[in-house]
Amino acid sequence: MIGKGLIQRCTQMVRATAFIALGLTMMPADVAAAHFVAFSGSYALPGSLAKGTVVARRFYTPEQLCGEAQCRLFQFKLITMGAVDITSGTTVSTRLSGLSMQVFVNGKPQTLIDKWKDAPIEFSTLVEVQLVKDPYVEISSSTAKELTHVWFFTKTMKDNTEIVNYFRLGDSTLTKIEGTCSVPNQTVELPSTFGRKLGGIGSTAGVRDFNIKINGCPKGYNRVGYTLEPMGGVVDTPGVLPLATDSTAKGVKIRLTGRDGLAAKFGTSIKVDDYDKATGGSYMIPMQASYIQTDAAVTPGTVKGAISLRLDYQ
């Protein structure tokens, strides 16, 4: 006989969307320049946002930054609101109170590069620009006019052409929201079943309906989303949870789907469609759990899996 269980836990994170625009500025004939508005628009965030939390991110290809598949970053500066260069660290505060910008090159947060002293950095992967919770400044309602915060000067690999790139925070507003939604810990018990009810790899049995509960959302957010993350291992099949270490059954796991029968999406923020910005409230996300046969042979025992749920706000 096959046993039971699905455990849900909750953590929180914040993300946000933004818009990107590209403009050109007149420069000498041998120097090109691009002004990237990395972030703009309206943000609504909880005042309790943890430092370093990524609110929004934008990605730029080497082709956008130097016109080739590989570039050399030869000068890099973070510039404060008072036009002062940041000489150490990886973040720079913006006029959206409590939010900073930082840039990742080759997967690492970028620090100052002095073109007269430092060797250039070659990169062929995406450059990521992040809007993050400032480590020192608290979130507060604020507005920001367009302002350059990052100098990102590249050279081509072929003919050493200089490309002058600027990353800007565009016209934006930030609204501080008091409070966040909550998700209670929840255990879902699947009905016991017999291995013979499973008809081969991919077959399912023991379906149980349940709801993910999202409670007490305050009003004011532009969007509330949730992300499901499997716990305890690598997902081999969409919607299928890794076996918890204290499971005793073999050849069978737990599968999560929506009520439409489609496999649950892991690692992707999903909008809570019923969230009402004007009123807030509590919501339920209908789901299903079942056993799924994953190997040719099934050994009876207990089957356990777990997911964490991360909330995100805009």
Disulfide bonds with the S-S distance in Angstrom:
Cys66-Cys71 2.14
Cys181-Cys217 2.10
